[in-house]
Amino acid sequence: MPDVNIHSLKALAIFKTLFEAGTASQAARTLGITQSGVSRSLAQLEENLGIQLFLREKNRLVATPEARELYDEILRLMGNIEELRHSVLALKEFGTSRLRIAAIPGLSFGFVPRLVAGLLEYNRNFSVSLDMMSSHEVQLAVESSHADIGFVTLPITSRVLRVEPWFTTEAVCLVPQGHDLAALERIDVQDLRDQHLVISNQPSISTNPLLELASQHRVRIAGKTEANIGTITALVASHVGITVMNPITAQDQLAPRDGVVMRPFSPAMTFSFGLIYRDNWKQAKVLDFLREEGRALLAHYPATVISPAGED
């Protein structure tokens, strides 16, 4: 087809109806036009395309293989138009139609997925992708524009990103039900003496903060099991050992049937989290929605929120 214009699009729409109806008379009734109008449109379309779409056999129209291919292409085109319509609606609402999120594992088991759910509940026209990676990888993804926004562990420094602190939590201690420490109202670092600890794998050579704290207080532990953060609560529930972690991740992973007790821990170990994005995203309306939704979500966690959502 040399040119795509309103007339050719109308002819394609008539062809689609004709292909589905099987007869010119039925297509005419469906479209509310005359049968001769359907026939003229088909003849003009075949002339413009330079291919035969139907075989005429005893007043019957038999679709050619070319007609089947054209019909499939029209369906794809209609799907793209519908997707475009959804994108326009999302653009009107939030200033963007897609959101690529990178998030640290500690917030990816419940907190960030609930933010996404809240966004899509408000507007189903959004397209969202969510990738889980280390805090440093999140920063690189947002800096390189492979992600639009990122949830990171603070502090971070970047010359190209806006860093927005969201909240700080105090660590809690997780012990299996029936464990000797489960009877305590608060667990102190000294209570870790001769205990087996479950700690997260370190993505770098940095020291694990719990082991570092135990060393500072000269607390000798019995041993340790290192694991991916997604399996730590399961290991505690299986009586492998006890752990100290941020309450956001703990609550997102635990279920009542796991039989794990959560207790305050001292001295306080804090974990800070924040949102990062490039400067061209600072006015995006979707960020306002996420901030409001984030504040509402935090009310459901046993966390002390020191820094509410807000820009630096």
Order of alpha helices (4+ residues) and beta strands (2+ residues): alpha-alpha-alpha-beta-beta-alpha-beta-alpha-alpha-beta-alpha-beta-beta-beta-beta-beta-alpha-beta-alpha-beta-alpha-beta-beta-alpha
